[in-house]
Amino acid sequence: MIIATALFDLRKRTTRAPRGEIEAKHGPTSGTASIQIAAIARALMYFVEVSQDNKTWVKAVDTQKVRAIVTGLTAGQTYYFRFHAFVRGSGYTDPSQSVSLLVL
């Protein structure tokens, strides 16, 4: 019984990201997006990803804060954003739901 308990504790744990907890708005300049993420308790880092087709994702910004500016976007193009986090004691969360923004 002790062995089973010990092995259980060795499994990789993931924490689900909260649904609907990311918001994308127009950034301060053309070709930018302002991202707001709801804080996750004990999160050490947030990883924001961007996609043009909501299928293929690339890293946009890694941040310790819940706000970030994504730059280098093309005006007139729709982009999708999502995030996952690294949570102390739990590991990486699943990706959040995505949100879209038509960049100005």
N, C-alpha and C positions, 0 to 999 in steps of 0.2 A: 504494500500500500504506500509506503514511503517513496518508493521508486516511481510509481505512477504519478504521485503529486509533484515530485521533482521534475519529471519530464514535462508535465503540463506547464510548469513555469518557464521552461526553455523555449516554448513555441513563440514564433514571431507574432507579435500582436499589432493589429492595425486599428485605428480609430476612424470612424466614419466622420467625414466633414459635414458640417451642418448644411442642410438643404436651403437654397435660396439666400445664402449668406454672403454673396458677392454682388457688388453693384459697379457698373461701368458708366461713366459720364464723360462728356467732352472735356478734354484737357485744357490747360491754359493757353496753348497755341495750336495752330493747325497741325494735324498729323500726330496728335497725342491723345491719350485716354487717361482719365483719372480713375483709379481702381480703389474701392473701399471694401474691406473684408471685415466681417464681424469677428471679434477676438475669440480665440479658442483658449480655454484655460490651459496653462502650462505649455503653450506653443512656444517653441524656441525660434522657428523660422517659418516663413510663408513663401511658397513657390508659385508665382503667377505664370500661367501659360496662355498662349494666344494661338488662334487658328483662323484660317480664312474659310474653311469648309466645315467646321465643327466636327472634324474627324481626325485630322492630322494636327498634332499639337507640338509647339516648340516653346522653349523657355523664353519668357519675356523679362521677368524681374524676380530676383530673390531678395527678400526683405525681412527684417525683424519687426517691422511696423505694420499696422493694418491699413495703411494708405500708401499708394505707390503711383507713380506716373510712368506710363508706357510710352516710349518715343519711337520714332522711325516708322510710323504707320502712314499709309497712303490715304489722302483725303478722298472721299467719295466711295471708299471701300468699306464693306461691313466686316467687322472682326468679331470673333467670339473669345470670351475670356473665362477662365476657370482657375482654381487654385487647389493646392493641397498643402498640408502643414506637417512639420515634424514636431511631435508632442513629447515632452519629457516623460519617460516611463511607459510610453505607449508606441512610439515609433511614428511612421508616416500614416497620414490619413488617406482615405480614398479621395479621388478628385471630387470637387464640389460640382454642382450643376453648372452649366455654362450660361452666360448672359451675352447678348449681342449688342453691338453699338455700331452705328453708321458714323464713321469718323469724318469730322469736318476739316 
